[in-house]
Amino acid sequence: MVKILVLGAGVVGTAAAYYLVKAGHAVSVIERRLGAGLETSFANAGHVCATTSQPWADPSVPRMVLKEWGRADAPFVMRLRADPAMWGWALRFLRHCNAADARRITADLGRLAKYSHDALVALRETETLDYDQSRRGLLYLYRGTAGFDAAARAAGALDADFRPQVMDMAACVDVEPALNAAQDLYAGGLYYRDDETGDAHLFTRRLAEIAEALGADFRYGVSARALRRDGDTVIGAATDHGDFDADATVLSLGSYSPALLRSLGLRLPIYPVKGYSVTIPVAGRNGAPAMGIADRSRKIGMSRLGDRFRIAGTAELTGHDTTLNESRARAILRTAKSIFPDAGDWDDATLWTGLRPMTPDCAPVVGATTYRGLYLDTGHGSLGWTLACGSGRAIADIVSGRPAEIDLDGLTPARFLG
């Protein structure tokens, strides 16, 4: 039996632990927080983008950043600060903001997203798992006719598995009646039937409980300090609670992954991109949408999660600063309230912020490194919830000495670490 150490118990690390223990390994997970899914996985938009996974690196982004520079509620914000890592990451990100890279990365993400969604469906059939999920689909909305027409043309060129239904606003209201009060705000929408919504934090907690019942050992309140090695082999991790030995180590620490790799001389270009969310109680009202909604013009996503309504979005480059900027969070709240005025109790909003672990090409890093015994499952950016099951299943195959079932070309550590 191979002894596996997983660093990190967010949705990505917890999914990896589940598939590794199912593969018959002895799995230990260490997590600095006092439970699973308490950082980036805690309060995201809730969208499982089976057919809509796209990189943020897009030809439209540089113009958008310049156009909205200085606005408090701008979707993308860079704080002027003396941070070479931020500027280096930003320059590499901008180099990927071209049509050719966007097409290639979209294909890589789409392949993993579909595989991950299939894995999620299979997991639900195997385990008893309730996480306020809904399979009603995802509706992308566009405020301007030009943007909607361009999106509709691009959607028509997609493969059939990823092609949405193009709808005018009357049709959008038919599939989501809660949009009735906001139909004058939008030109139309794209409806992706196969996408889902669900509470990533609740999923992570419950999957951790299932993995523990199968034999995984979760150690909460334990912080990894360094990777331990013997020559070119990683043999575990040093923590604030002593050393952990392992035959294989899976690094799933999100934005904090690069810090551990630097001790091995590895430079992984993951940078924390701060996002915000607002959650309100539905409070018995019927004005919240039943399906996932994305306002593409404002770059926010919305989901009904049981008796709560979640709104999330924005991207802010401020390093590892998790200070909540209330004005940015409340800008998200105001936008959502204008769309769904009767969604719930807007005066009882919970504000949150978290750090998305983003690579310059906006794709995760999944696979073996040049060090024996060290594997990466990190850098999923805003798609950790979408890609967690597929990444975890692929890592379990690789650690077990089997080829991954999915082609990971364009997603492996080799593109950054050689």
Helices and strands as residue ranges (DSSP letters): E 3-7, H 11-22, E 26-31, E 47-48, H 61-67, E 76-78, H 84-95, H 99-126, E 138-142, H 145-156, G 160-162, E 165-167, H 169-175, G 177-185, E 188-192, E 196-197, H 200-213, E 217-220, E 224-230, E 233-239, E 242-245, E 248-251, G 254-256, H 257-262, E 271-281, E 292-295, E 300-305, E 308-317, H 326-339, E 350-358, E 365-368, E 374-378, G 381-383, H 384-399, H 414-417
